[in-house]
Amino acid sequence: MEKPFKIAISNGLTASAIRVLSRENLPNAMGKLELYSPRPVLVILGGAGKMSEADLSRLRSLFVKVLAPVVEELGASVVDGGTDCGVMQMMGQARVQTGATFPLIGVTPVGKVAIPNQIPPEEVTALEPHHSHFVLIPGSNWGDESPWLADVATVLANGAPSVAVLVNGGEISKKDVSENLKANRLVLAVAGTGRLADTLTVALRGEASDEGVRELVASRLVQAIDLKENFDSLSQLINEMLST
């Protein structure tokens, strides 16, 4: 097990990081990062591809007005993919805009990001600068982190409530959803954000044509929430799910 180290991200910001080679070592790694459990966990899945500017604006408000405040109020943690794009970027920005201090943990393959003292891969993806922690896992492809992301959330929750929120998303997000369902974690698909989230919403009405999607909703752990719903109602719903 390697020791935690500080990773420079941008504009002088740093975060605590640790390399983990085995999923069995995650509890030890979380302790070394001083991420103590049990505590409620919110998992952020998906992306923001092909969304209209109006929907993107409302989605940013969902993070700032609902997700970040609820997590802060409950003393919860957030786990996501950690890169500076899409919903991961929105989560980081919402954390700093609201002045929140909750742990925001990015789980990402070492072969896809720039890490100190390591020759960078050919295609480097930037880390989101407002994350507090990073768990760097083996792999050189997006999707390698899917089971790890679900496991990190399980270790941090340690029996406390945990919920995954899916926004938009493609094939990798389908794998993310599957891994979280295997962990017996409820997945909330945000309807109106497109792609996988909307596909799952339709499937919940019994209209799925894709066998893989039908298998996901057959778990009975997938629910849909509407991006256009009142934010107070969404806040109350997520608060209850992370408190029960």
KENU-318608 format. One record per residue (C-alpha): x negated, y, z; residue number from 1; residue in one letter; chain. Coordinates in nm, 4 decimals, always signed. Layout:
% KENU-318608
+----------+----------+----------+------+------+-------+
!       px !       py !       pz ! resi ! resn ! chain !
+----------+----------+----------+------+------+-------+
!        X !        Y !        Z !  NUM !    A !     A !
...
+----------+----------+----------+------+------+-------+
//
This chain:
% KENU-318608
+----------+----------+----------+------+------+-------+
!       px !       py !       pz ! resi ! resn ! chain !
+----------+----------+----------+------+------+-------+
!  +0.0000 !  +0.0000 !  +0.0000 !    1 !    M !     A !
!  -0.1464 !  +0.3346 !  -0.1061 !    2 !    E !     A !
!  -0.1355 !  +0.6402 !  +0.1150 !    3 !    K !     A !
!  +0.0958 !  +0.9331 !  +0.0361 !    4 !    P !     A !
!  -0.0612 !  +1.2292 !  -0.1406 !    5 !    F !     A !
!  +0.0381 !  +1.5756 !  -0.2478 !    6 !    K !     A !
!  +0.1235 !  +1.6224 !  -0.6122 !    7 !    I !     A !
!  +0.1035 !  +1.9671 !  -0.7734 !    8 !    A !     A !
!  +0.4042 !  +2.0337 !  -0.9931 !    9 !    I !     A !
!  +0.4250 !  +2.3954 !  -1.1105 !   10 !    S !     A !
!  +0.3942 !  +2.7545 !  -0.9908 !   11 !    N !     A !
!  +0.2037 !  +2.6427 !  -0.6845 !   12 !    G !     A !
!  +0.4764 !  +2.4033 !  -0.5695 !   13 !    L !     A !
!  +0.3783 !  +2.0636 !  -0.4342 !   14 !    T !     A !
!  +0.5628 !  +1.7503 !  -0.3269 !   15 !    A !     A !
!  +0.4765 !  +1.4399 !  -0.1282 !   16 !    S !     A !
!  +0.4284 !  +1.1325 !  -0.3462 !   17 !    A !     A !
!  +0.3389 !  +0.7680 !  -0.3102 !   18 !    I !     A !
!  +0.2610 !  +0.4898 !  -0.5574 !   19 !    R !     A !
!  +0.4465 !  +0.1669 !  -0.4891 !   20 !    V !     A !
!  +0.3567 !  -0.1557 !  -0.6708 !   21 !    L !     A !
!  +0.6201 !  -0.3861 !  -0.5232 !   22 !    S !     A !
!  +0.9855 !  -0.3281 !  -0.4425 !   23 !    R !     A !
!  +0.9331 !  -0.5297 !  -0.1234 !   24 !    E !     A !
!  +0.7024 !  -0.2491 !  -0.0052 !   25 !    N !     A !
!  +0.9658 !  +0.0233 !  -0.0358 !   26 !    L !     A !
!  +1.0661 !  +0.0292 !  +0.3343 !   27 !    P !     A !
!  +0.7012 !  +0.0794 !  +0.4312 !   28 !    N !     A !
!  +0.6569 !  +0.3453 !  +0.1632 !   29 !    A !     A !
!  +0.9634 !  +0.5396 !  +0.2796 !   30 !    M !     A !
!  +0.8226 !  +0.5393 !  +0.6308 !   31 !    G !     A !
!  +0.4850 !  +0.6673 !  +0.5104 !   32 !    K !     A !
!  +0.6671 !  +0.9507 !  +0.3334 !   33 !    L !     A !
!  +0.8450 !  +1.0196 !  +0.6639 !   34 !    E !     A !
!  +1.1800 !  +0.9524 !  +0.4992 !   35 !    L !     A !
!  +1.3596 !  +0.7984 !  +0.7894 !   36 !    Y !     A !
!  +1.6823 !  +0.5992 !  +0.7805 !   37 !    S !     A !
!  +1.9655 !  +0.5262 !  +0.8168 !   38 !    P !     A !
!  +2.1140 !  +0.8318 !  +0.6481 !   39 !    R !     A !
!  +2.3805 !  +0.8839 !  +0.3776 !   40 !    P !     A !
!  +2.2463 !  +0.8827 !  +0.0222 !   41 !    V !     A !
!  +2.3725 !  +1.0386 !  -0.2997 !   42 !    L !     A !
!  +2.2303 !  +0.8885 !  -0.6199 !   43 !    V !     A !
!  +2.2345 !  +1.1052 !  -0.9328 !   44 !    I !     A !
!  +2.2528 !  +0.9201 !  -1.2660 !   45 !    L !     A !
!  +2.2858 !  +1.0234 !  -1.6299 !   46 !    G !     A !
!  +2.1942 !  +1.3284 !  -1.8333 !   47 !    G !     A !
!  +2.3496 !  +1.6276 !  -2.0026 !   48 !    A !     A !
!  +2.3180 !  +1.5472 !  -2.3718 !   49 !    G !     A !
!  +2.5506 !  +1.6930 !  -2.6333 !   50 !    K !     A !
!  +2.7518 !  +1.8920 !  -2.3787 !   51 !    M !     A !
!  +2.9046 !  +2.2290 !  -2.4672 !   52 !    S !     A !
!  +2.7688 !  +2.5395 !  -2.2981 !   53 !    E !     A !
!  +3.1001 !  +2.5837 !  -2.1152 !   54 !    A !     A !
!  +3.0865 !  +2.2298 !  -1.9760 !   55 !    D !     A !
!  +2.7200 !  +2.2715 !  -1.8825 !   56 !    L !     A !
!  +2.8078 !  +2.5872 !  -1.6889 !   57 !    S !     A !
!  +3.0818 !  +2.4074 !  -1.4971 !   58 !    R !     A !
!  +2.8519 !  +2.1121 !  -1.4366 !   59 !    L !     A !
!  +2.5875 !  +2.3416 !  -1.2853 !   60 !    R !     A !
!  +2.8586 !  +2.4807 !  -1.0584 !   61 !    S !     A !
!  +2.9454 !  +2.1253 !  -0.9502 !   62 !    L !     A !
!  +2.5883 !  +2.0801 !  -0.8297 !   63 !    F !     A !
!  +2.5654 !  +2.4219 !  -0.6618 !   64 !    V !     A !
!  +2.9138 !  +2.4411 !  -0.5090 !   65 !    K !     A !
!  +2.9837 !  +2.0752 !  -0.4303 !   66 !    V !     A !
!  +2.6961 !  +1.8266 !  -0.4369 !   67 !    L !     A !
!  +2.4148 !  +2.0240 !  -0.2745 !   68 !    A !     A !
!  +2.6333 !  +2.1708 !  +0.0057 !   69 !    P !     A !
!  +2.7914 !  +1.8336 !  +0.0916 !   70 !    V !     A !
!  +2.4527 !  +1.6614 !  +0.1058 !   71 !    V !     A !
!  +2.3083 !  +1.9374 !  +0.3237 !   72 !    E !     A !
!  +2.6067 !  +1.9369 !  +0.5589 !   73 !    E !     A !
!  +2.5877 !  +1.5600 !  +0.6121 !   74 !    L !     A !
!  +2.2105 !  +1.5439 !  +0.6536 !   75 !    G !     A !
!  +2.1988 !  +1.3099 !  +0.3548 !   76 !    A !     A !
!  +1.9292 !  +1.2423 !  +0.0953 !   77 !    S !     A !
!  +1.9459 !  +1.2543 !  -0.2846 !   78 !    V !     A !
!  +1.7739 !  +1.0049 !  -0.5150 !   79 !    V !     A !
!  +1.7347 !  +1.0577 !  -0.8907 !   80 !    D !     A !
!  +1.4853 !  +1.0190 !  -1.1749 !   81 !    G !     A !
!  +1.2812 !  +1.3245 !  -1.0779 !   82 !    G !     A !
!  +1.2108 !  +1.4802 !  -1.4184 !   83 !    T !     A !
!  +1.2662 !  +1.8423 !  -1.5171 !   84 !    D !     A !
!  +1.5648 !  +1.7917 !  -1.7438 !   85 !    C !     A !
!  +1.9396 !  +1.7344 !  -1.7392 !   86 !    G !     A !
!  +2.1116 !  +1.6509 !  -1.4127 !   87 !    V !     A !
!  +1.7807 !  +1.6018 !  -1.2296 !   88 !    M !     A !
!  +1.6857 !  +1.9593 !  -1.3118 !   89 !    Q !     A !
!  +2.0318 !  +2.0748 !  -1.2025 !   90 !    M !     A !
!  +1.9957 !  +1.8944 !  -0.8699 !   91 !    M !     A !
!  +1.6586 !  +2.0532 !  -0.8031 !   92 !    G !     A !
!  +1.7819 !  +2.3982 !  -0.8988 !   93 !    Q !     A !
!  +2.0951 !  +2.3594 !  -0.6852 !   94 !    A !     A !
!  +1.8772 !  +2.2622 !  -0.3880 !   95 !    R !     A !
!  +1.6707 !  +2.5792 !  -0.4121 !   96 !    V !     A !
!  +1.9640 !  +2.8079 !  -0.5022 !   97 !    Q !     A !
!  +2.1580 !  +2.6997 !  -0.1939 !   98 !    T !     A !
!  +1.8548 !  +2.7155 !  +0.0344 !   99 !    G !     A !
!  +1.9022 !  +2.3490 !  +0.1188 !  100 !    A !     A !
!  +1.6359 !  +2.1362 !  +0.2859 !  101 !    T !     A !
!  +1.7674 !  +1.7834 !  +0.2258 !  102 !    F !     A !
!  +1.5154 !  +1.5280 !  +0.0954 !  103 !    P !     A !
!  +1.5306 !  +1.5091 !  -0.2845 !  104 !    L !     A !
!  +1.3450 !  +1.2017 !  -0.4030 !  105 !    I !     A !
!  +1.2480 !  +1.1393 !  -0.7651 !  106 !    G !     A !
!  +1.1784 !  +0.7803 !  -0.8715 !  107 !    V !     A !
!  +0.9769 !  +0.7689 !  -1.1920 !  108 !    T !     A !
!  +0.7411 !  +0.5361 !  -1.3859 !  109 !    P !     A !
!  +0.3724 !  +0.6285 !  -1.3588 !  110 !    V !     A !
!  +0.3343 !  +0.5777 !  -1.7337 !  111 !    G !     A !
!  +0.5749 !  +0.8609 !  -1.8198 !  112 !    K !     A !
!  +0.4543 !  +1.1564 !  -1.6093 !  113 !    V !     A !
!  +0.1329 !  +1.3471 !  -1.5400 !  114 !    A !     A !
!  -0.0236 !  +1.2438 !  -1.2073 !  115 !    I !     A !
!  -0.3421 !  +1.3831 !  -1.0466 !  116 !    P !     A !
!  -0.6575 !  +1.1748 !  -1.0987 !  117 !    N !     A !
!  -0.4946 !  +0.9730 !  -1.3724 !  118 !    Q !     A !
!  -0.5400 !  +0.9982 !  -1.7485 !  119 !    I !     A !
!  -0.2047 !  +1.1352 !  -1.8668 !  120 !    P !     A !
!  +0.0037 !  +0.9264 !  -2.1071 !  121 !    P !     A !
!  +0.0428 !  +1.0470 !  -2.4633 !  122 !    E !     A !
!  +0.3938 !  +1.1778 !  -2.4036 !  123 !    E !     A !
!  +0.4053 !  +1.3478 !  -2.0649 !  124 !    V !     A !
!  +0.7384 !  +1.4395 !  -1.9059 !  125 !    T !     A !
!  +0.7340 !  +1.7209 !  -1.6516 !  126 !    A !     A !
!  +0.8431 !  +1.6581 !  -1.2947 !  127 !    L !     A !
!  +1.1207 !  +1.8747 !  -1.1537 !  128 !    E !     A !
!  +0.9446 !  +2.1277 !  -0.9257 !  129 !    P !     A !
!  +1.2022 !  +2.1491 !  -0.6458 !  130 !    H !     A !
!  +1.1980 !  +1.7810 !  -0.5507 !  131 !    H !     A !
!  +1.0530 !  +1.7178 !  -0.2071 !  132 !    S !     A !
!  +0.9255 !  +1.3638 !  -0.2719 !  133 !    H !     A !
!  +0.8332 !  +1.1297 !  -0.5558 !  134 !    F !     A !
!  +0.8136 !  +0.7508 !  -0.5584 !  135 !    V !     A !
!  +0.5867 !  +0.6520 !  -0.8482 !  136 !    L !     A !
!  +0.6608 !  +0.3025 !  -0.9712 !  137 !    I !     A !
!  +0.4960 !  +0.0710 !  -1.2269 !  138 !    P !     A !
!  +0.6081 !  +0.1085 !  -1.5859 !  139 !    G !     A !
!  +0.5575 !  +0.2919 !  -1.9105 !  140 !    S !     A !
!  +0.9158 !  +0.3034 !  -2.0383 !  141 !    N !     A !
!  +1.2272 !  +0.4858 !  -1.9270 !  142 !    W !     A !
!  +1.4547 !  +0.2301 !  -1.7697 !  143 !    G !     A !
!  +1.1715 !  +0.0614 !  -1.5802 !  144 !    D !     A !
!  +1.2765 !  +0.2725 !  -1.2832 !  145 !    E !     A !
!  +1.6418 !  +0.1599 !  -1.2826 !  146 !    S !     A !
!  +1.6199 !  -0.1220 !  -1.0234 !  147 !    P !     A !
!  +1.3736 !  +0.0784 !  -0.8153 !  148 !    W !     A !
!  +1.6037 !  +0.3793 !  -0.8033 !  149 !    L !     A !
!  +1.8880 !  +0.1642 !  -0.6705 !  150 !    A !     A !
!  +1.6552 !  -0.0013 !  -0.4185 !  151 !    D !     A !
!  +1.5147 !  +0.3283 !  -0.2888 !  152 !    V !     A !
!  +1.8709 !  +0.4426 !  -0.2185 !  153 !    A !     A !
!  +1.9491 !  +0.1158 !  -0.0390 !  154 !    T !     A !
!  +1.6376 !  +0.1401 !  +0.1777 !  155 !    V !     A !
!  +1.7083 !  +0.5018 !  +0.2703 !  156 !    L !     A !
!  +2.0759 !  +0.4366 !  +0.3453 !  157 !    A !     A !
!  +1.9942 !  +0.1271 !  +0.5542 !  158 !    N !     A !
!  +2.3624 !  +0.0581 !  +0.6096 !  159 !    G !     A !
!  +2.4801 !  +0.4200 !  +0.5956 !  160 !    A !     A !
!  +2.7215 !  +0.5204 !  +0.3148 !  161 !    P !     A !
!  +2.5792 !  +0.5727 !  -0.0332 !  162 !    S !     A !
!  +2.7459 !  +0.6836 !  -0.3546 !  163 !    V !     A !
!  +2.6189 !  +0.7237 !  -0.7106 !  164 !    A !     A !
!  +2.7440 !  +1.0034 !  -0.9353 !  165 !    V !     A !
!  +2.7173 !  +0.9475 !  -1.3112 !  166 !    L !     A !
!  +2.7141 !  +1.2471 !  -1.5443 !  167 !    V !     A !
!  +2.7151 !  +1.1886 !  -1.9205 !  168 !    N !     A !
!  +2.4433 !  +0.9267 !  -1.9812 !  169 !    G !     A !
!  +2.3388 !  +0.6755 !  -2.2470 !  170 !    G !     A !
!  +2.1966 !  +0.3234 !  -2.2619 !  171 !    E !     A !
!  +1.9457 !  +0.3716 !  -1.9804 !  172 !    I !     A !
!  +2.2225 !  +0.5138 !  -1.7635 !  173 !    S !     A !
!  +2.4210 !  +0.1967 !  -1.8289 !  174 !    K !     A !
!  +2.1329 !  +0.0026 !  -1.6774 !  175 !    K !     A !
!  +2.1209 !  +0.2467 !  -1.3856 !  176 !    D !     A !
!  +2.4923 !  +0.1962 !  -1.3223 !  177 !    V !     A !
!  +2.4549 !  -0.1814 !  -1.3383 !  178 !    S !     A !
!  +2.1716 !  -0.1813 !  -1.0831 !  179 !    E !     A !
!  +2.3689 !  +0.0365 !  -0.8425 !  180 !    N !     A !
!  +2.6712 !  -0.1893 !  -0.8767 !  181 !    L !     A !
!  +2.4480 !  -0.4879 !  -0.7943 !  182 !    K !     A !
!  +2.3609 !  -0.2990 !  -0.4760 !  183 !    A !     A !
!  +2.7357 !  -0.2839 !  -0.4013 !  184 !    N !     A !
!  +2.7303 !  +0.0949 !  -0.4439 !  185 !    R !     A !
!  +3.0329 !  +0.2918 !  -0.5605 !  186 !    L !     A !
!  +2.9733 !  +0.4803 !  -0.8872 !  187 !    V !     A !
!  +3.1696 !  +0.7978 !  -0.9618 !  188 !    L !     A !
!  +3.1829 !  +0.8743 !  -1.3341 !  189 !    A !     A !
!  +3.2364 !  +1.2461 !  -1.3970 !  190 !    V !     A !
!  +3.5019 !  +1.2546 !  -1.6676 !  191 !    A !     A !
!  +3.4672 !  +1.5280 !  -1.9253 !  192 !    G !     A !
!  +3.0872 !  +1.5149 !  -1.9386 !  193 !    T !     A !
!  +3.0723 !  +1.2860 !  -2.2426 !  194 !    G !     A !
!  +2.9056 !  +0.9610 !  -2.3476 !  195 !    R !     A !
!  +2.8890 !  +0.6845 !  -2.0849 !  196 !    L !     A !
!  +3.0799 !  +0.8733 !  -1.8146 !  197 !    A !     A !
!  +3.3746 !  +0.9249 !  -2.0492 !  198 !    D !     A !
!  +3.3466 !  +0.5701 !  -2.1846 !  199 !    T !     A !
!  +3.3783 !  +0.4335 !  -1.8310 !  200 !    L !     A !
!  +3.6713 !  +0.6668 !  -1.7641 !  201 !    T !     A !
!  +3.8527 !  +0.5284 !  -2.0672 !  202 !    V !     A !
!  +3.7661 !  +0.1726 !  -1.9631 !  203 !    A !     A !
!  +3.9244 !  +0.2303 !  -1.6239 !  204 !    L !     A !
!  +4.2504 !  +0.2844 !  -1.8114 !  205 !    R !     A !
!  +4.2098 !  -0.0563 !  -1.9745 !  206 !    G !     A !
!  +4.1014 !  +0.0794 !  -2.3130 !  207 !    E !     A !
!  +3.7403 !  -0.0437 !  -2.3257 !  208 !    A !     A !
!  +3.6190 !  -0.2115 !  -2.6445 !  209 !    S !     A !
!  +3.2607 !  -0.2709 !  -2.5297 !  210 !    D !     A !
!  +3.2119 !  -0.5928 !  -2.3336 !  211 !    E !     A !
!  +2.9255 !  -0.4482 !  -2.1309 !  212 !    G !     A !
!  +3.1417 !  -0.1548 !  -2.0220 !  213 !    V !     A !
!  +3.4284 !  -0.3885 !  -1.9336 !  214 !    R !     A !
!  +3.1906 !  -0.5829 !  -1.7095 !  215 !    E !     A !
!  +3.0901 !  -0.2645 !  -1.5271 !  216 !    L !     A !
!  +3.4464 !  -0.1587 !  -1.4484 !  217 !    V !     A !
!  +3.5389 !  -0.5175 !  -1.3562 !  218 !    A !     A !
!  +3.3212 !  -0.4706 !  -1.0490 !  219 !    S !     A !
!  +3.5973 !  -0.2475 !  -0.9064 !  220 !    R !     A !
!  +3.3213 !  -0.0196 !  -0.7812 !  221 !    L !     A !
!  +3.3546 !  +0.2352 !  -1.0636 !  222 !    V !     A !
!  +3.5843 !  +0.5337 !  -1.0196 !  223 !    Q !     A !
!  +3.6334 !  +0.8494 !  -1.2227 !  224 !    A !     A !
!  +3.6471 !  +1.2105 !  -1.1087 !  225 !    I !     A !
!  +3.7364 !  +1.4965 !  -1.3408 !  226 !    D !     A !
!  +3.4897 !  +1.7808 !  -1.3942 !  227 !    L !     A !
!  +3.7875 !  +2.0136 !  -1.4344 !  228 !    K !     A !
!  +3.9346 !  +1.9154 !  -1.0980 !  229 !    E !     A !
!  +3.9392 !  +2.1680 !  -0.8147 !  230 !    N !     A !
!  +3.5926 !  +2.1854 !  -0.6587 !  231 !    F !     A !
!  +3.7395 !  +2.1855 !  -0.3069 !  232 !    D !     A !
!  +3.9063 !  +1.8515 !  -0.3800 !  233 !    S !     A !
!  +3.5851 !  +1.7069 !  -0.5229 !  234 !    L !     A !
!  +3.3883 !  +1.8293 !  -0.2228 !  235 !    S !     A !
!  +3.6337 !  +1.6687 !  +0.0179 !  236 !    Q !     A !
!  +3.6323 !  +1.3403 !  -0.1775 !  237 !    L !     A !
!  +3.2531 !  +1.3080 !  -0.1875 !  238 !    I !     A !
!  +3.2254 !  +1.4190 !  +0.1747 !  239 !    N !     A !
!  +3.4653 !  +1.1429 !  +0.2794 !  240 !    E !     A !
!  +3.2822 !  +0.8801 !  +0.0730 !  241 !    M !     A !
!  +2.9469 !  +0.9691 !  +0.2275 !  242 !    L !     A !
!  +3.0929 !  +0.9841 !  +0.5763 !  243 !    S !     A !
!  +3.2904 !  +0.6602 !  +0.5847 !  244 !    T !     A !
+----------+----------+----------+------+------+-------+
//
